[in-house]
Amino acid sequence: MDKKLKIGIIGCGGIANNKHMPALKMLSDKIEMVAFCDIIEEKAIAAAEKFGTEDAKHYVDYKELLKDESIDVIHVCTPNRSHSFITIDSLEAGKHVMCEKPMAKTYEEAKAMLDAAKRTGKKLTIGYQNRQCPDNQFIKAAAVNDEFGEIYYAKALAIRRRAVPTWGVFLNEYEQGGGPLIDIGTHALDLTLWMMNNYEPKMVVGNTFRKLADQRNCGNAWGDWDPEKFTVEDAAFGYIVMKNGAVISLESSWALNFPTPCEASFMLCGTNGGADTVDGARINKIKYGKQVIENANTDAGGVAYFDGKKVDASAVEAAQWIEAIINDTEPCVLPEQALCVTRILEAIYTSAKTGEPVFFND
């Protein structure tokens, strides 16, 4: 490659510092982070000093950053409310965009992002890094190989017993658009749709609950939350019917009296077999007339995961994204797929508010 891709980071909070910037730093032979923006200037300065080039710039106004014509790629790592307009402005400025999940607060906003990508010819992907986890890659390969047959029932699972995020704006409905459903349920739903290769929903019914948010001293993993600032649901559940008749049960919660938490997990049931990632990657099927369950040891040594080292899904995601730009290929997560996830999530919230099912008529 003649020159390194120049990357700008918009939003220098937790997800940028813990996921995006460390993963990109591992690709220093192909990229360089040259610009950092955050509405809190100190965060942008700190990110530039830790991850940027010697002459990296920092900004408090992302529109000023976008004026730099040398920047090739933007990573949008801001609260959900601003995903859409920052992404669209970045695409219109001639940049490829990686936007952190979820795509947007609403289907309308997400659709505008997709339209902008098509209009500008720039690449757009969404940060669903769990697709790159070895367990999920293993089961996806089996699905592609048609080992499950027709998948007609699935569960998307994102359940925590007591792990409410108490920092940032996670509890703020205005900034985020919702709670655990849009935060972690989005990962589980993305994985499930991807495994099924089915992005044609017909109807959704959903319910949300705010039952534990007013409690205190309840053993939360990150300390007590402030009930007055807890303006989102603490649990949400949806029932999704696809156009081909398949159904998906979506369960999400930050705090639920549930004995076995599981996050970014799924269960698939098909005509030839099934799979789940509730406790590692497992495939169930009939073999020689017997019911068998095969457990995948994806941490074992070998060519793919040598020395048994754990694969960093965020690093794989970043590498795949950068290669897609360099080689002009499609990223793993297509914006059309992420758009479907946002559409279903919004429908669950709508159904919960109205008490009625939501039908998709297209």
NUVEX-587885 format. One record per residue (C-alpha): residue number from 1; x, y, z. Coordinates in Angstrom, 2 decimals, padded with zeros to 5 digits. Example, Ala and Ser with C-alpha at 12.3 -4.5 7.8 and 13.67 -1.06 7.14 Angstrom:
% residues 2
{pos->1; px->012.30; py->-004.50; pz->007.80} .
{pos->2; px->013.67; py->-001.06; pz->007.14} .
***
This chain:
% residues 362
{pos->1; px->000.00; py->000.00; pz->000.00} .
{pos->2; px->001.48; py->003.34; pz->-001.07} .
{pos->3; px->000.07; py->005.35; pz->001.82} .
{pos->4; px->-001.57; py->004.68; pz->005.11} .
{pos->5; px->-005.27; py->005.38; pz->005.55} .
{pos->6; px->-005.84; py->008.44; pz->007.71} .
{pos->7; px->-008.51; py->007.99; pz->010.36} .
{pos->8; px->-010.49; py->010.47; pz->012.41} .
{pos->9; px->-012.23; py->009.49; pz->015.66} .
{pos->10; px->-015.44; py->011.31; pz->016.60} .
{pos->11; px->-016.34; py->010.63; pz->020.20} .
{pos->12; px->-013.46; py->009.78; pz->022.55} .
{pos->13; px->-015.34; py->008.09; pz->025.38} .
{pos->14; px->-015.40; py->004.52; pz->026.66} .
{pos->15; px->-016.19; py->002.64; pz->023.45} .
{pos->16; px->-013.51; py->004.52; pz->021.52} .
{pos->17; px->-010.86; py->004.03; pz->024.21} .
{pos->18; px->-011.69; py->000.41; pz->025.00} .
{pos->19; px->-012.52; py->-000.92; pz->021.54} .
{pos->20; px->-011.94; py->001.20; pz->018.46} .
{pos->21; px->-008.65; py->002.97; pz->019.11} .
{pos->22; px->-006.76; py->000.00; pz->020.61} .
{pos->23; px->-007.89; py->-002.20; pz->017.71} .
{pos->24; px->-006.87; py->000.38; pz->015.12} .
{pos->25; px->-003.49; py->000.89; pz->016.82} .
{pos->26; px->-002.72; py->-002.76; pz->016.07} .
{pos->27; px->-002.98; py->-001.88; pz->012.37} .
{pos->28; px->-000.32; py->000.83; pz->012.44} .
{pos->29; px->001.28; py->-000.56; pz->009.28} .
{pos->30; px->-001.90; py->000.32; pz->007.36} .
{pos->31; px->-003.51; py->003.24; pz->009.18} .
{pos->32; px->-002.76; py->006.24; pz->011.30} .
{pos->33; px->-005.09; py->008.10; pz->013.59} .
{pos->34; px->-004.65; py->011.78; pz->012.80} .
{pos->35; px->-007.70; py->013.54; pz->014.26} .
{pos->36; px->-009.77; py->013.24; pz->017.42} .
{pos->37; px->-012.99; py->015.00; pz->018.38} .
{pos->38; px->-015.02; py->015.13; pz->021.57} .
{pos->39; px->-017.33; py->017.74; pz->023.06} .
{pos->40; px->-015.14; py->017.45; pz->026.17} .
{pos->41; px->-011.85; py->018.79; pz->024.84} .
{pos->42; px->-009.72; py->017.02; pz->027.46} .
{pos->43; px->-010.90; py->013.65; pz->026.16} .
{pos->44; px->-009.91; py->014.50; pz->022.60} .
{pos->45; px->-006.50; py->015.73; pz->023.75} .
{pos->46; px->-005.90; py->012.58; pz->025.80} .
{pos->47; px->-006.89; py->010.32; pz->022.92} .
{pos->48; px->-004.62; py->012.18; pz->020.51} .
{pos->49; px->-001.68; py->011.86; pz->022.89} .
{pos->50; px->-002.23; py->008.15; pz->023.47} .
{pos->51; px->-003.26; py->006.91; pz->020.03} .
{pos->52; px->-002.52; py->009.64; pz->017.51} .
{pos->53; px->000.39; py->010.58; pz->015.29} .
{pos->54; px->002.85; py->013.19; pz->016.53} .
{pos->55; px->001.00; py->015.90; pz->014.65} .
{pos->56; px->-002.51; py->014.61; pz->015.44} .
{pos->57; px->-005.14; py->017.31; pz->015.77} .
{pos->58; px->-007.99; py->017.54; pz->018.26} .
{pos->59; px->-011.40; py->019.17; pz->017.94} .
{pos->60; px->-014.57; py->019.87; pz->019.89} .
{pos->61; px->-016.65; py->020.39; pz->016.72} .
{pos->62; px->-016.79; py->017.36; pz->014.46} .
{pos->63; px->-017.67; py->019.52; pz->011.45} .
{pos->64; px->-014.26; py->021.20; pz->011.72} .
{pos->65; px->-012.60; py->017.78; pz->011.71} .
{pos->66; px->-014.51; py->016.79; pz->008.56} .
{pos->67; px->-013.05; py->019.75; pz->006.69} .
{pos->68; px->-009.68; py->017.94; pz->006.63} .
{pos->69; px->-009.66; py->016.46; pz->003.12} .
{pos->70; px->-006.72; py->014.18; pz->003.92} .
{pos->71; px->-008.84; py->012.04; pz->006.26} .
{pos->72; px->-010.07; py->008.84; pz->004.59} .
{pos->73; px->-012.08; py->007.14; pz->007.33} .
{pos->74; px->-014.23; py->008.24; pz->010.27} .
{pos->75; px->-015.15; py->006.14; pz->013.30} .
{pos->76; px->-018.33; py->007.44; pz->014.95} .
{pos->77; px->-018.21; py->006.56; pz->018.65} .
{pos->78; px->-020.79; py->008.95; pz->020.07} .
{pos->79; px->-024.12; py->008.36; pz->021.88} .
{pos->80; px->-026.87; py->006.84; pz->019.73} .
{pos->81; px->-028.71; py->010.14; pz->019.21} .
{pos->82; px->-025.92; py->011.55; pz->017.05} .
{pos->83; px->-025.02; py->008.45; pz->015.04} .
{pos->84; px->-027.17; py->009.40; pz->012.10} .
{pos->85; px->-026.31; py->013.02; pz->011.45} .
{pos->86; px->-022.58; py->012.61; pz->012.16} .
{pos->87; px->-022.41; py->009.58; pz->009.88} .
{pos->88; px->-024.29; py->011.34; pz->007.08} .
{pos->89; px->-022.11; py->014.44; pz->007.36} .
{pos->90; px->-019.00; py->012.25; pz->007.29} .
{pos->91; px->-020.16; py->010.37; pz->004.19} .
{pos->92; px->-021.05; py->013.63; pz->002.47} .
{pos->93; px->-017.54; py->014.88; pz->003.29} .
{pos->94; px->-016.12; py->011.97; pz->001.30} .
{pos->95; px->-015.17; py->009.67; pz->004.18} .
{pos->96; px->-015.78; py->005.97; pz->004.70} .
{pos->97; px->-017.58; py->005.41; pz->008.03} .
{pos->98; px->-017.51; py->002.84; pz->010.78} .
{pos->99; px->-020.38; py->003.72; pz->013.14} .
{pos->100; px->-020.66; py->002.08; pz->016.52} .
{pos->101; px->-023.79; py->000.01; pz->017.16} .
{pos->102; px->-026.73; py->000.43; pz->017.00} .
{pos->103; px->-026.99; py->002.05; pz->013.59} .
{pos->104; px->-029.31; py->004.76; pz->014.93} .
{pos->105; px->-032.14; py->005.45; pz->017.36} .
{pos->106; px->-034.82; py->005.06; pz->014.69} .
{pos->107; px->-035.41; py->003.32; pz->011.39} .
{pos->108; px->-035.87; py->006.66; pz->009.63} .
{pos->109; px->-032.47; py->007.88; pz->010.80} .
{pos->110; px->-030.79; py->004.60; pz->009.89} .
{pos->111; px->-032.41; py->004.59; pz->006.44} .
{pos->112; px->-031.04; py->008.11; pz->005.85} .
{pos->113; px->-027.56; py->006.78; pz->006.69} .
{pos->114; px->-027.89; py->003.97; pz->004.14} .
{pos->115; px->-029.20; py->006.38; pz->001.51} .
{pos->116; px->-026.22; py->008.67; pz->002.12} .
{pos->117; px->-023.79; py->005.79; pz->001.69} .
{pos->118; px->-025.40; py->004.83; pz->-001.61} .
{pos->119; px->-025.50; py->008.43; pz->-002.77} .
{pos->120; px->-021.86; py->009.13; pz->-001.99} .
{pos->121; px->-020.44; py->005.74; pz->-002.95} .
{pos->122; px->-018.58; py->005.55; pz->000.36} .
{pos->123; px->-018.43; py->002.47; pz->002.55} .
{pos->124; px->-020.52; py->002.27; pz->005.71} .
{pos->125; px->-020.45; py->-000.43; pz->008.36} .
{pos->126; px->-021.77; py->-000.79; pz->011.90} .
{pos->127; px->-019.81; py->-002.04; pz->014.92} .
{pos->128; px->-021.26; py->-005.49; pz->015.55} .
{pos->129; px->-017.91; py->-007.03; pz->016.49} .
{pos->130; px->-019.46; py->-010.14; pz->018.05} .
{pos->131; px->-019.75; py->-011.63; pz->014.58} .
{pos->132; px->-015.97; py->-012.06; pz->014.74} .
{pos->133; px->-015.93; py->-014.14; pz->017.94} .
{pos->134; px->-014.58; py->-017.66; pz->017.25} .
{pos->135; px->-017.72; py->-019.36; pz->018.62} .
{pos->136; px->-019.94; py->-017.32; pz->016.31} .
{pos->137; px->-017.66; py->-017.83; pz->013.32} .
{pos->138; px->-017.80; py->-021.58; pz->013.96} .
{pos->139; px->-021.59; py->-021.71; pz->013.98} .
{pos->140; px->-021.89; py->-019.33; pz->011.03} .
{pos->141; px->-019.70; py->-021.68; pz->008.97} .
{pos->142; px->-022.00; py->-024.56; pz->009.90} .
{pos->143; px->-025.06; py->-022.51; pz->008.90} .
{pos->144; px->-023.49; py->-021.60; pz->005.56} .
{pos->145; px->-022.81; py->-025.31; pz->005.08} .
{pos->146; px->-026.56; py->-025.92; pz->005.61} .
{pos->147; px->-025.99; py->-028.15; pz->008.62} .
{pos->148; px->-029.13; py->-026.84; pz->010.33} .
{pos->149; px->-031.48; py->-026.96; pz->007.35} .
{pos->150; px->-034.34; py->-024.47; pz->007.51} .
{pos->151; px->-034.00; py->-022.42; pz->010.69} .
{pos->152; px->-037.58; py->-021.73; pz->011.74} .
{pos->153; px->-037.21; py->-020.89; pz->015.44} .
{pos->154; px->-034.52; py->-018.89; pz->017.21} .
{pos->155; px->-033.79; py->-017.04; pz->020.43} .
{pos->156; px->-031.70; py->-013.88; pz->020.71} .
{pos->157; px->-030.44; py->-013.57; pz->024.27} .
{pos->158; px->-028.86; py->-010.62; pz->026.09} .
{pos->159; px->-029.64; py->-011.02; pz->029.78} .
{pos->160; px->-027.69; py->-009.69; pz->032.74} .
{pos->161; px->-028.64; py->-010.41; pz->036.32} .
{pos->162; px->-027.32; py->-007.12; pz->037.77} .
{pos->163; px->-025.01; py->-005.27; pz->035.39} .
{pos->164; px->-026.54; py->-001.88; pz->034.68} .
{pos->165; px->-024.01; py->000.52; pz->033.09} .
{pos->166; px->-023.92; py->003.51; pz->035.43} .
{pos->167; px->-021.50; py->005.74; pz->033.49} .
{pos->168; px->-021.93; py->007.99; pz->030.49} .
{pos->169; px->-025.45; py->008.35; pz->029.07} .
{pos->170; px->-026.56; py->004.72; pz->029.06} .
{pos->171; px->-029.56; py->005.49; pz->031.32} .
{pos->172; px->-030.62; py->008.54; pz->029.28} .
{pos->173; px->-033.50; py->007.82; pz->026.90} .
{pos->174; px->-032.98; py->011.05; pz->024.93} .
{pos->175; px->-029.36; py->010.28; pz->024.15} .
{pos->176; px->-029.65; py->006.52; pz->023.68} .
{pos->177; px->-033.20; py->005.82; pz->022.56} .
{pos->178; px->-033.64; py->003.02; pz->025.06} .
{pos->179; px->-031.94; py->000.73; pz->027.55} .
{pos->180; px->-030.79; py->-002.88; pz->027.33} .
{pos->181; px->-032.78; py->-003.61; pz->024.18} .
{pos->182; px->-030.94; py->-001.05; pz->022.07} .
{pos->183; px->-027.66; py->-001.51; pz->023.98} .
{pos->184; px->-027.07; py->-005.27; pz->024.23} .
{pos->185; px->-030.21; py->-006.76; pz->022.70} .
{pos->186; px->-029.02; py->-005.25; pz->019.43} .
{pos->187; px->-025.94; py->-007.53; pz->019.43} .
{pos->188; px->-027.98; py->-010.66; pz->020.08} .
{pos->189; px->-030.49; py->-009.80; pz->017.37} .
{pos->190; px->-027.77; py->-008.97; pz->014.85} .
{pos->191; px->-026.11; py->-012.34; pz->015.45} .
{pos->192; px->-029.40; py->-014.24; pz->015.18} .
{pos->193; px->-030.48; py->-012.62; pz->011.90} .
{pos->194; px->-026.97; py->-013.11; pz->010.51} .
{pos->195; px->-026.98; py->-016.81; pz->011.40} .
{pos->196; px->-030.41; py->-017.26; pz->009.84} .
{pos->197; px->-029.49; py->-015.07; pz->006.85} .
{pos->198; px->-033.00; py->-013.71; pz->007.12} .
{pos->199; px->-033.66; py->-009.96; pz->006.98} .
{pos->200; px->-037.34; py->-009.91; pz->006.09} .
{pos->201; px->-039.49; py->-009.28; pz->009.18} .
{pos->202; px->-043.26; py->-009.41; pz->008.87} .
{pos->203; px->-044.54; py->-008.55; pz->012.34} .
{pos->204; px->-043.30; py->-007.70; pz->015.83} .
{pos->205; px->-044.88; py->-007.74; pz->019.29} .
{pos->206; px->-042.95; py->-006.36; pz->022.24} .
{pos->207; px->-043.02; py->-005.38; pz->025.88} .
{pos->208; px->-040.66; py->-003.29; pz->027.97} .
{pos->209; px->-040.38; py->-003.12; pz->031.74} .
{pos->210; px->-038.95; py->-000.73; pz->034.31} .
{pos->211; px->-039.35; py->-002.89; pz->037.40} .
{pos->212; px->-035.99; py->-002.82; pz->039.20} .
{pos->213; px->-034.75; py->000.65; pz->038.29} .
{pos->214; px->-036.00; py->002.24; pz->041.53} .
{pos->215; px->-034.19; py->-000.24; pz->043.76} .
{pos->216; px->-030.96; py->000.54; pz->045.58} .
{pos->217; px->-028.21; py->-001.57; pz->047.19} .
{pos->218; px->-028.97; py->-004.47; pz->044.87} .
{pos->219; px->-025.47; py->-005.69; pz->044.04} .
{pos->220; px->-025.03; py->-004.05; pz->040.67} .
{pos->221; px->-021.70; py->-004.92; pz->039.06} .
{pos->222; px->-020.83; py->-001.24; pz->038.57} .
{pos->223; px->-022.31; py->000.17; pz->041.76} .
{pos->224; px->-025.71; py->001.66; pz->042.47} .
{pos->225; px->-027.50; py->003.54; pz->039.74} .
{pos->226; px->-029.43; py->006.76; pz->040.28} .
{pos->227; px->-033.16; py->005.91; pz->039.88} .
{pos->228; px->-033.96; py->009.51; pz->038.93} .
{pos->229; px->-031.57; py->009.32; pz->035.97} .
{pos->230; px->-032.76; py->005.84; pz->034.96} .
{pos->231; px->-035.14; py->006.95; pz->032.19} .
{pos->232; px->-035.01; py->003.76; pz->030.07} .
{pos->233; px->-036.34; py->000.23; pz->030.47} .
{pos->234; px->-034.45; py->-002.34; pz->032.55} .
{pos->235; px->-035.83; py->-005.25; pz->030.49} .
{pos->236; px->-037.40; py->-005.71; pz->027.06} .
{pos->237; px->-038.79; py->-008.70; pz->025.21} .
{pos->238; px->-039.94; py->-009.14; pz->021.65} .
{pos->239; px->-041.54; py->-011.76; pz->019.44} .
{pos->240; px->-040.61; py->-011.42; pz->015.78} .
{pos->241; px->-042.33; py->-013.19; pz->012.88} .
{pos->242; px->-040.43; py->-013.28; pz->009.60} .
{pos->243; px->-042.03; py->-013.31; pz->006.17} .
{pos->244; px->-041.08; py->-016.96; pz->005.62} .
{pos->245; px->-042.86; py->-017.95; pz->008.87} .
{pos->246; px->-039.76; py->-018.27; pz->011.04} .
{pos->247; px->-040.00; py->-016.77; pz->014.52} .
{pos->248; px->-037.45; py->-015.19; pz->016.85} .
{pos->249; px->-037.82; py->-014.60; pz->020.59} .
{pos->250; px->-035.68; py->-011.66; pz->021.73} .
{pos->251; px->-034.88; py->-011.32; pz->025.44} .
{pos->252; px->-032.82; py->-008.45; pz->026.85} .
{pos->253; px->-032.20; py->-007.03; pz->030.29} .
{pos->254; px->-029.57; py->-005.20; pz->032.32} .
{pos->255; px->-031.15; py->-006.34; pz->035.59} .
{pos->256; px->-033.35; py->-009.41; pz->035.85} .
{pos->257; px->-033.87; py->-012.00; pz->038.57} .
{pos->258; px->-032.54; py->-014.68; pz->036.25} .
{pos->259; px->-030.10; py->-017.39; pz->037.40} .
{pos->260; px->-027.94; py->-017.81; pz->034.30} .
{pos->261; px->-026.98; py->-014.54; pz->032.58} .
{pos->262; px->-025.98; py->-014.71; pz->028.95} .
{pos->263; px->-025.04; py->-011.91; pz->026.61} .
{pos->264; px->-024.71; py->-011.64; pz->022.82} .
{pos->265; px->-025.99; py->-015.21; pz->022.67} .
{pos->266; px->-028.47; py->-017.07; pz->020.51} .
{pos->267; px->-030.19; py->-020.39; pz->019.93} .
{pos->268; px->-031.08; py->-021.76; pz->016.50} .
{pos->269; px->-033.52; py->-024.58; pz->015.73} .
{pos->270; px->-033.61; py->-025.98; pz->012.22} .
{pos->271; px->-034.97; py->-028.97; pz->010.36} .
{pos->272; px->-031.60; py->-030.78; pz->010.33} .
{pos->273; px->-030.11; py->-029.59; pz->013.61} .
{pos->274; px->-029.60; py->-026.71; pz->015.94} .
{pos->275; px->-026.98; py->-024.64; pz->017.72} .
{pos->276; px->-026.52; py->-022.25; pz->020.59} .
{pos->277; px->-023.89; py->-020.11; pz->022.30} .
{pos->278; px->-025.43; py->-019.98; pz->025.75} .
{pos->279; px->-022.49; py->-021.98; pz->027.16} .
{pos->280; px->-019.85; py->-021.99; pz->024.47} .
{pos->281; px->-020.56; py->-023.02; pz->020.89} .
{pos->282; px->-022.71; py->-026.15; pz->020.68} .
{pos->283; px->-024.29; py->-027.94; pz->017.74} .
{pos->284; px->-027.03; py->-030.50; pz->018.31} .
{pos->285; px->-028.07; py->-033.04; pz->015.68} .
{pos->286; px->-028.89; py->-036.64; pz->014.98} .
{pos->287; px->-025.88; py->-038.84; pz->014.22} .
{pos->288; px->-026.10; py->-042.57; pz->013.51} .
{pos->289; px->-029.65; py->-042.51; pz->014.84} .
{pos->290; px->-028.66; py->-040.92; pz->018.14} .
{pos->291; px->-029.08; py->-037.44; pz->019.60} .
{pos->292; px->-025.67; py->-035.81; pz->019.97} .
{pos->293; px->-024.32; py->-032.46; pz->021.08} .
{pos->294; px->-020.96; py->-031.30; pz->019.74} .
{pos->295; px->-019.06; py->-028.71; pz->021.74} .
{pos->296; px->-016.61; py->-026.57; pz->019.82} .
{pos->297; px->-013.32; py->-025.83; pz->021.56} .
{pos->298; px->-012.55; py->-022.63; pz->019.67} .
{pos->299; px->-009.75; py->-021.68; pz->022.07} .
{pos->300; px->-007.70; py->-024.75; pz->021.19} .
{pos->301; px->-004.34; py->-024.46; pz->019.48} .
{pos->302; px->-004.03; py->-024.85; pz->015.74} .
{pos->303; px->-003.65; py->-022.81; pz->012.61} .
{pos->304; px->-006.59; py->-020.49; pz->013.20} .
{pos->305; px->-006.03; py->-019.81; pz->016.90} .
{pos->306; px->-002.44; py->-020.72; pz->017.42} .
{pos->307; px->-001.17; py->-021.47; pz->020.92} .
{pos->308; px->-004.77; py->-021.31; pz->022.08} .
{pos->309; px->-004.63; py->-017.54; pz->022.37} .
{pos->310; px->-007.97; py->-015.82; pz->022.67} .
{pos->311; px->-009.07; py->-013.99; pz->019.53} .
{pos->312; px->-009.87; py->-010.30; pz->020.02} .
{pos->313; px->-013.11; py->-009.81; pz->018.09} .
{pos->314; px->-012.64; py->-006.04; pz->018.03} .
{pos->315; px->-009.21; py->-006.41; pz->016.44} .
{pos->316; px->-010.56; py->-008.80; pz->013.82} .
{pos->317; px->-013.44; py->-006.42; pz->013.11} .
{pos->318; px->-011.08; py->-003.48; pz->012.61} .
{pos->319; px->-008.74; py->-005.49; pz->010.40} .
{pos->320; px->-011.60; py->-006.71; pz->008.21} .
{pos->321; px->-012.97; py->-003.18; pz->007.91} .
{pos->322; px->-009.65; py->-001.66; pz->006.89} .
{pos->323; px->-009.02; py->-004.45; pz->004.37} .
{pos->324; px->-012.47; py->-003.83; pz->002.87} .
{pos->325; px->-011.51; py->-000.20; pz->002.25} .
{pos->326; px->-008.03; py->-001.00; pz->000.88} .
{pos->327; px->-009.28; py->-003.78; pz->-001.41} .
{pos->328; px->-012.67; py->-002.20; pz->-002.23} .
{pos->329; px->-014.61; py->-005.20; pz->-000.92} .
{pos->330; px->-017.71; py->-005.42; pz->001.26} .
{pos->331; px->-017.32; py->-005.14; pz->005.05} .
{pos->332; px->-018.59; py->-008.01; pz->007.16} .
{pos->333; px->-021.53; py->-005.98; pz->008.49} .
{pos->334; px->-023.56; py->-004.50; pz->005.66} .
{pos->335; px->-025.57; py->-001.35; pz->006.43} .
{pos->336; px->-028.68; py->-003.00; pz->005.00} .
{pos->337; px->-028.38; py->-005.71; pz->007.67} .
{pos->338; px->-027.88; py->-003.22; pz->010.49} .
{pos->339; px->-030.87; py->-001.26; pz->009.19} .
{pos->340; px->-033.07; py->-004.34; pz->009.67} .
{pos->341; px->-031.86; py->-004.69; pz->013.26} .
{pos->342; px->-032.76; py->-001.07; pz->014.03} .
{pos->343; px->-036.14; py->-001.45; pz->012.36} .
{pos->344; px->-037.03; py->-004.43; pz->014.54} .
{pos->345; px->-035.80; py->-002.79; pz->017.74} .
{pos->346; px->-037.84; py->000.33; pz->017.04} .
{pos->347; px->-040.90; py->-001.86; pz->016.37} .
{pos->348; px->-040.49; py->-003.58; pz->019.75} .
{pos->349; px->-040.43; py->-000.20; pz->021.50} .
{pos->350; px->-043.43; py->000.97; pz->019.47} .
{pos->351; px->-045.41; py->-002.18; pz->020.24} .
{pos->352; px->-044.59; py->-001.82; pz->023.94} .
{pos->353; px->-045.90; py->001.76; pz->023.97} .
{pos->354; px->-049.06; py->001.11; pz->021.96} .
{pos->355; px->-049.91; py->-002.38; pz->023.18} .
{pos->356; px->-050.40; py->-003.39; pz->019.56} .
{pos->357; px->-048.37; py->-005.49; pz->017.11} .
{pos->358; px->-046.33; py->-003.69; pz->014.47} .
{pos->359; px->-046.65; py->-004.95; pz->010.90} .
{pos->360; px->-044.17; py->-004.31; pz->008.10} .
{pos->361; px->-046.03; py->-003.80; pz->004.86} .
{pos->362; px->-043.17; py->-003.78; pz->002.35} .
***
